[in-house]
Amino acid sequence: MTRSHLWGVATILANTFFRECTPSCPDCGIPLTGKPTETRVRLTEDIPVVSVEVVKHEIERKYCPNCQNIVEPPVTDALPGSSIGIRLAIYSAYLHYFIGVSMRNICRLLQNSSGHTVSIGGLFHIWNRLATLLEAEYDRIAQSIKGAKVVGGDETGWRISGKLAWLWAFATEKACVYIIDKSRGSKVVHRFLGKVFSGTLTCDFWGAYNKIKAFAKQRCLYHLFTDLRKVDAKTTAPEWKEWRKKLVRLLRDAIRLGKRWETIPNLSYLQKKNALHERLADLILSPSTHPDITRLIKRLKRHKDELFTFLDNPQEISPYNNHLERMMRPSVLLRKISQQNRSLKSARVQAIMMTFFRTIYMQGFNPFEKMLETVQGKIASGKTSNKLIQEEKLAA
């Protein structure tokens, strides 16, 4: 290759490098040289590169002349006897029990985002230990709900070891407790609220709620509307349409009255409420041979004193059970992406973790930060169970 050829190749490479390194006008492509005319500031938000951080704890152990034992201060950055940091443990539990990420996907997320390798069994082991620490908080939340004036109850299907079970929820405006049990019967309601509940119970028409005595009950009117729509889908009988129209008008009048309770004088409000009860009594007494009308009349007779309870206190009692439906929705979504629970032990962990996360969220706190604060506080104060203490001794 001659000198001229080499010079030509060098020129081509230099021009290519110049074009790649020198910015050009996006409109005409001319290279832009010289000093910048002005400077523009652009701000972006991103997450830093995450990697596994190994923390070395040097724990000073001292001799106690009174107990004659070697003692040491607690380490609040991890559970006793655990090699997984407390923030990672709570973060993974937050993803599963509150956000609804499956355990397998959590393992993939940790591996791909930070390079942390953890198994499904390892995740559950650490979550079980977290739940052990939070049992007292679970009981405290349950007690606060039992003593409330208005409590809603609902249940949905669940599975334990592939067999049918039930996820129960009892909630107020600021707290929610979950219970996973093999039974859908009244014994679960009795066990939680007692055979006599001093407040108002808002629920659907499931028979388990019939056997508990309460100061008052409010049956969900939305479930009545749903039942009417189901009948509409299978019959167009004139008798049904006429009776249905009367019931719908009665229920809607009651709901409208409850919304206007602040704008109506007390005497007028009381008269309108009594008129609604009279209309309900007339509707119940109306004779019919239609099977669906007969079935619904039987339901209305059984619960005639539990349909318009919300009119006695519209500010606190809702005619619907929507609040409990919203509490159930996250668990229903989680049910679709997981196999629920494989043992009663994991069901207990599920109930405790969901109860804590949901209640803290309802109270306006950050669930992750609040659990971190609670767990570290219990570790620092020494309020750990005997089981965790034994595991710490074995690990040491």
C-alpha positions as CSV (number, residue, x, y, z in Angstrom):
1,M,0.0,0.0,0.0
2,T,1.4,3.4,-1.0
3,R,1.8,6.4,1.1
4,S,-1.0,8.1,-0.7
5,H,-3.3,5.2,0.0
6,L,-2.4,5.2,3.7
7,W,-3.0,8.9,3.9
8,G,-6.4,8.4,2.3
9,V,-7.4,5.7,4.8
10,A,-6.2,7.8,7.7
11,T,-8.3,10.7,6.4
12,I,-11.4,8.6,6.1
13,L,-10.9,7.2,9.7
14,A,-10.3,10.7,11.0
15,N,-13.4,12.1,9.3
16,T,-15.5,9.2,10.7
17,F,-14.2,9.7,14.2
18,F,-14.8,13.4,13.9
19,R,-18.4,12.9,12.8
20,E,-19.1,10.4,15.6
21,C,-17.5,12.5,18.4
22,T,-18.7,15.9,17.2
23,P,-22.4,16.6,17.6
24,S,-24.3,17.6,14.5
25,C,-27.4,19.5,13.8
26,P,-30.5,17.2,14.0
27,D,-32.1,19.2,11.1
28,C,-29.4,19.5,8.5
29,G,-26.6,17.3,9.8
30,I,-23.8,19.9,9.8
31,P,-21.2,19.3,12.5
32,L,-21.5,21.7,15.4
33,T,-18.2,23.1,16.6
34,G,-17.0,25.8,18.8
35,K,-18.2,26.8,22.3
36,P,-21.8,26.2,23.4
37,T,-24.1,29.1,23.0
38,E,-26.0,28.3,26.2
39,T,-26.5,25.5,28.8
40,R,-29.7,23.8,29.6
41,V,-30.3,21.8,32.8
42,R,-32.2,18.5,32.7
43,L,-33.1,16.5,35.8
44,T,-33.9,12.8,35.8
45,E,-34.9,10.4,38.6
46,D,-33.4,6.9,38.6
47,I,-32.5,4.1,41.0
48,P,-28.9,3.3,41.9
49,V,-27.2,0.1,41.0
50,V,-28.1,-2.3,43.9
51,S,-25.7,-5.0,45.1
52,V,-25.5,-7.3,48.0
53,E,-23.9,-5.7,51.0
54,V,-22.3,-7.9,53.6
55,V,-22.2,-6.2,57.0
56,K,-19.9,-7.4,59.7
57,H,-21.1,-7.0,63.3
58,E,-18.6,-7.0,66.0
59,I,-20.6,-7.8,69.1
60,E,-19.0,-7.1,72.5
61,R,-19.9,-9.9,75.0
62,K,-19.6,-9.2,78.7
63,Y,-19.8,-11.2,81.9
64,C,-22.7,-10.4,84.2
65,P,-21.7,-10.9,87.8
66,N,-25.3,-11.2,88.9
67,C,-26.5,-13.7,86.4
68,Q,-23.1,-15.3,86.0
69,N,-23.6,-15.5,82.2
70,I,-21.9,-14.1,79.1
71,V,-24.4,-11.5,77.7
72,E,-24.4,-9.3,74.6
73,P,-26.6,-6.5,73.2
74,P,-29.1,-7.3,70.5
75,V,-28.4,-6.7,66.8
76,T,-31.4,-4.8,65.3
77,D,-30.2,-5.1,61.7
78,A,-31.2,-8.8,61.6
79,L,-33.5,-11.3,63.3
80,P,-31.8,-13.4,66.0
81,G,-29.8,-16.2,64.4
82,S,-30.5,-15.0,60.8
83,S,-27.9,-14.2,58.2
84,I,-30.5,-12.2,56.1
85,G,-30.7,-8.5,56.9
86,I,-33.9,-7.1,58.4
87,R,-34.6,-4.7,55.5
88,L,-34.3,-7.5,52.9
89,A,-36.6,-9.7,55.0
90,I,-39.3,-7.1,55.4
91,Y,-39.0,-5.9,51.8
92,S,-39.6,-9.4,50.5
93,A,-42.5,-9.9,52.8
94,Y,-43.9,-6.5,51.7
95,L,-43.7,-7.6,48.1
96,H,-45.6,-10.9,48.7
97,Y,-48.2,-10.2,51.4
98,F,-49.0,-6.6,50.5
99,I,-48.2,-6.0,46.8
100,G,-49.0,-9.6,45.7
101,V,-45.8,-10.7,44.0
102,S,-45.4,-14.5,43.9
103,M,-42.6,-16.1,45.9
104,R,-40.9,-17.4,42.7
105,N,-40.9,-13.9,41.1
106,I,-39.5,-12.4,44.3
107,C,-36.6,-14.8,44.1
108,R,-36.1,-13.8,40.4
109,L,-36.4,-10.1,41.3
110,L,-33.8,-10.3,44.0
111,Q,-31.4,-12.3,41.8
112,N,-31.7,-10.0,38.8
113,S,-31.8,-6.6,40.6
114,S,-29.2,-7.1,43.4
115,G,-27.6,-10.5,42.8
116,H,-29.0,-11.9,46.0
117,T,-29.7,-15.6,45.8
118,V,-32.5,-16.8,48.1
119,S,-34.7,-19.9,47.9
120,I,-38.5,-20.0,48.3
121,G,-38.0,-22.1,51.5
122,G,-35.5,-19.5,52.8
123,L,-38.1,-16.7,52.2
124,F,-40.8,-18.5,54.1
125,H,-38.4,-19.3,56.9
126,I,-37.6,-15.7,57.5
127,W,-41.2,-14.6,57.1
128,N,-42.2,-17.2,59.7
129,R,-39.8,-15.6,62.1
130,L,-41.1,-12.1,61.4
131,A,-44.7,-13.3,62.0
132,T,-43.6,-14.8,65.3
133,L,-42.4,-11.3,66.4
134,L,-45.6,-9.7,65.2
135,E,-48.0,-12.0,66.9
136,A,-48.6,-9.5,69.7
137,E,-49.4,-6.8,67.2
138,Y,-51.8,-9.1,65.4
139,D,-53.6,-9.8,68.7
140,R,-53.7,-6.0,69.5
141,I,-55.3,-5.2,66.1
142,A,-57.8,-8.0,66.6
143,Q,-58.7,-6.7,70.1
144,S,-59.2,-3.1,68.7
145,I,-61.7,-4.5,66.1
146,K,-63.6,-6.5,68.7
147,G,-64.2,-3.4,70.8
148,A,-65.3,-1.2,67.8
149,K,-68.9,0.1,67.5
150,V,-69.2,-1.0,63.8
151,V,-67.4,-4.1,62.4
152,G,-67.8,-5.6,58.9
153,G,-67.3,-9.2,58.2
154,D,-66.8,-11.2,55.0
155,E,-65.2,-14.5,53.8
156,T,-63.9,-15.9,50.5
157,G,-62.5,-19.3,49.4
158,W,-58.9,-20.2,50.2
159,R,-56.8,-23.4,50.1
160,I,-54.6,-25.1,52.6
161,S,-52.5,-28.0,51.1
162,G,-54.8,-28.0,48.1
163,K,-57.9,-28.5,50.2
164,L,-60.8,-26.0,50.5
165,A,-60.5,-23.5,53.3
166,W,-61.7,-20.0,54.0
167,L,-60.1,-16.6,54.4
168,W,-62.1,-14.4,56.8
169,A,-61.8,-10.7,57.2
170,F,-63.2,-8.4,60.0
171,A,-62.6,-4.7,59.6
172,T,-63.3,-1.2,60.8
173,E,-62.4,2.0,59.0
174,K,-58.9,1.9,60.5
175,A,-58.0,-1.7,61.0
176,C,-58.5,-5.1,59.4
177,V,-57.7,-8.6,60.7
178,Y,-57.5,-11.7,58.5
179,I,-58.2,-15.3,59.7
180,I,-57.6,-18.4,57.6
181,D,-59.7,-21.4,58.8
182,K,-60.9,-24.7,57.4
183,S,-64.4,-23.8,58.4
184,R,-66.9,-21.4,56.9
185,G,-69.3,-21.9,59.8
186,S,-70.5,-19.7,62.6
187,K,-67.8,-21.0,65.0
188,V,-65.2,-18.8,63.3
189,V,-67.4,-15.7,64.0
190,H,-68.1,-16.8,67.5
191,R,-64.4,-17.4,68.1
192,F,-63.5,-13.9,67.0
193,L,-66.4,-11.7,68.0
194,G,-67.9,-13.9,70.8
195,K,-71.4,-15.2,70.9
196,V,-72.7,-11.7,71.9
197,F,-71.2,-8.7,70.0
198,S,-71.8,-5.3,71.6
199,G,-71.6,-3.4,68.3
200,T,-73.1,-3.3,64.9
201,L,-72.1,-6.1,62.5
202,T,-72.2,-5.3,58.8
203,C,-72.3,-8.5,56.6
204,D,-73.9,-10.3,53.8
205,F,-76.7,-12.9,54.1
206,W,-74.4,-15.9,54.7
207,G,-75.9,-18.1,57.4
208,A,-72.8,-18.1,59.6
209,Y,-73.7,-14.5,60.7
210,N,-77.2,-15.5,61.7
211,K,-76.2,-17.4,64.9
212,I,-74.3,-14.6,66.5
213,K,-76.1,-12.1,68.7
214,A,-75.2,-8.5,68.2
215,F,-76.5,-5.1,69.3
216,A,-77.5,-4.6,65.7
217,K,-76.8,-6.0,62.2
218,Q,-76.8,-4.4,58.8
219,R,-77.2,-6.8,55.8
220,C,-75.5,-5.7,52.6
221,L,-78.1,-4.3,50.3
222,Y,-75.8,-4.6,47.3
223,H,-76.1,-8.4,47.7
224,L,-79.8,-8.0,47.3
225,F,-79.5,-6.1,44.1
226,T,-77.0,-8.7,42.8
227,D,-79.5,-11.5,43.6
228,L,-82.3,-9.5,41.7
229,R,-80.1,-9.2,38.6
230,K,-79.4,-13.0,38.7
231,V,-83.2,-13.6,38.6
232,D,-83.6,-11.1,35.8
233,A,-81.3,-13.2,33.7
234,K,-83.5,-16.2,33.9
235,T,-87.1,-14.9,34.0
236,T,-89.2,-12.2,32.4
237,A,-92.5,-13.1,34.2
238,P,-94.8,-10.0,34.7
239,E,-95.3,-11.0,38.4
240,W,-91.6,-11.0,39.0
241,K,-91.1,-7.7,37.3
242,E,-93.8,-6.0,39.3
243,W,-92.6,-7.4,42.7
244,R,-89.0,-6.6,41.8
245,K,-89.9,-3.0,40.9
246,K,-91.5,-2.5,44.4
247,L,-88.5,-3.9,46.2
248,V,-85.9,-1.9,44.2
249,R,-87.9,1.3,44.7
250,L,-88.1,0.6,48.5
251,L,-84.3,0.0,48.8
252,R,-83.4,3.0,46.7
253,D,-85.7,5.2,48.8
254,A,-84.0,4.0,51.9
255,I,-80.5,4.7,50.5
256,R,-81.5,8.2,49.4
257,L,-83.0,8.9,52.9
258,G,-79.8,7.8,54.5
259,K,-77.8,10.3,52.3
260,R,-80.1,13.2,53.3
261,W,-80.2,12.6,57.0
262,E,-78.4,15.9,57.8
263,T,-80.8,18.0,55.7
264,I,-84.1,16.6,57.0
265,P,-85.6,17.6,60.4
266,N,-85.5,14.8,63.0
267,L,-89.3,14.4,63.2
268,S,-89.7,14.2,59.4
269,Y,-86.7,11.8,59.2
270,L,-88.3,9.5,61.8
271,Q,-91.6,9.5,59.9
272,K,-90.0,8.6,56.6
273,K,-88.0,5.9,58.2
274,N,-91.1,4.4,59.8
275,A,-92.9,4.6,56.4
276,L,-90.1,2.5,54.8
277,H,-90.5,-0.2,57.5
278,E,-94.3,-0.3,56.8
279,R,-93.7,-0.6,53.0
280,L,-91.3,-3.5,53.7
281,A,-93.9,-5.2,55.9
282,D,-96.5,-4.9,53.1
283,L,-94.1,-6.3,50.6
284,I,-93.3,-9.3,52.8
285,L,-97.0,-10.0,53.2
286,S,-97.8,-9.9,49.5
287,P,-98.8,-13.4,48.4
288,S,-97.0,-15.1,45.5
289,T,-96.5,-18.4,43.8
290,H,-93.4,-17.4,41.9
291,P,-90.4,-19.5,43.3
292,D,-87.9,-16.6,43.3
293,I,-90.3,-14.2,44.9
294,T,-91.2,-16.8,47.6
295,R,-87.5,-17.3,48.3
296,L,-86.7,-13.6,48.6
297,I,-89.8,-13.0,50.7
298,K,-88.5,-15.6,53.1
299,R,-85.1,-13.9,53.2
300,L,-86.7,-10.5,53.8
301,K,-88.8,-11.9,56.7
302,R,-85.8,-13.4,58.3
303,H,-83.8,-10.2,58.1
304,K,-86.5,-7.5,58.2
305,D,-84.9,-5.8,61.2
306,E,-81.4,-5.9,59.6
307,L,-82.1,-4.1,56.3
308,F,-82.5,-0.5,57.4
309,T,-80.2,-0.4,60.4
310,F,-78.0,2.1,58.7
311,L,-80.8,4.7,58.9
312,D,-80.3,4.8,62.7
313,N,-76.7,6.0,62.2
314,P,-76.0,6.8,58.6
315,Q,-72.8,8.6,59.5
316,E,-71.1,5.4,60.8
317,I,-73.1,2.5,59.2
318,S,-73.2,1.9,55.5
319,P,-76.0,0.0,53.7
320,Y,-73.3,-1.9,51.8
321,N,-70.4,-4.1,52.7
322,N,-68.1,-2.6,50.1
323,H,-65.4,-1.8,52.6
324,L,-64.9,-5.5,53.3
325,E,-65.0,-6.3,49.6
326,R,-62.1,-3.8,49.1
327,M,-60.2,-5.5,52.0
328,M,-60.7,-8.9,50.3
329,R,-59.7,-7.8,46.8
330,P,-55.8,-7.9,47.4
331,S,-56.0,-11.4,48.8
332,V,-58.2,-12.6,45.9
333,L,-55.6,-11.3,43.4
334,L,-52.9,-13.0,45.4
335,R,-54.9,-16.2,45.4
336,K,-54.8,-16.2,41.6
337,I,-51.0,-16.1,41.4
338,S,-50.1,-18.4,44.2
339,Q,-51.1,-21.8,45.6
340,Q,-52.4,-20.1,48.8
341,N,-50.9,-22.0,51.7
342,R,-49.4,-25.5,52.0
343,S,-49.8,-25.9,55.8
344,L,-51.7,-24.4,58.8
345,K,-48.4,-22.8,59.8
346,S,-48.0,-20.9,56.6
347,A,-51.7,-19.9,56.8
348,R,-51.0,-18.4,60.2
349,V,-48.0,-16.5,58.8
350,Q,-50.2,-15.3,55.9
351,A,-52.9,-14.0,58.2
352,I,-50.5,-12.1,60.5
353,M,-48.5,-10.5,57.7
354,M,-51.6,-9.4,55.7
355,T,-53.2,-8.1,58.9
356,F,-50.2,-5.9,59.8
357,F,-49.5,-4.5,56.4
358,R,-53.2,-3.8,55.6
359,T,-53.9,-2.1,58.9
360,I,-50.8,0.1,58.8
361,Y,-51.7,1.1,55.3
362,M,-55.3,2.0,56.4
363,Q,-53.9,4.2,59.2
364,G,-51.9,6.2,56.7
365,F,-48.4,4.9,57.5
366,N,-45.8,3.5,55.2
367,P,-46.2,-0.3,55.7
368,F,-42.6,-1.1,55.0
369,E,-41.1,1.6,57.3
370,K,-43.6,0.9,60.1
371,M,-42.9,-2.8,60.1
372,L,-39.2,-2.1,60.1
373,E,-39.6,0.3,63.1
374,T,-41.8,-2.2,65.0
375,V,-39.5,-5.2,64.4
376,Q,-36.3,-3.4,65.3
377,G,-38.0,-2.0,68.4
378,K,-39.0,-5.5,69.6
379,I,-35.5,-6.8,68.9
380,A,-33.9,-3.8,70.8
381,S,-36.2,-4.2,73.8
382,G,-35.5,-7.9,74.0
383,K,-39.2,-8.7,73.4
384,T,-38.5,-11.8,71.3
385,S,-40.1,-15.2,71.7
386,N,-38.4,-18.1,73.5
387,K,-38.3,-19.9,70.1
388,L,-36.2,-17.1,68.5
389,I,-34.0,-16.9,71.5
390,Q,-33.2,-20.6,71.3
391,E,-32.4,-20.2,67.6
392,E,-30.1,-17.3,68.4
393,K,-28.2,-19.5,70.9
394,L,-27.9,-22.3,68.4
395,A,-26.6,-20.0,65.7
396,A,-24.0,-18.5,68.1
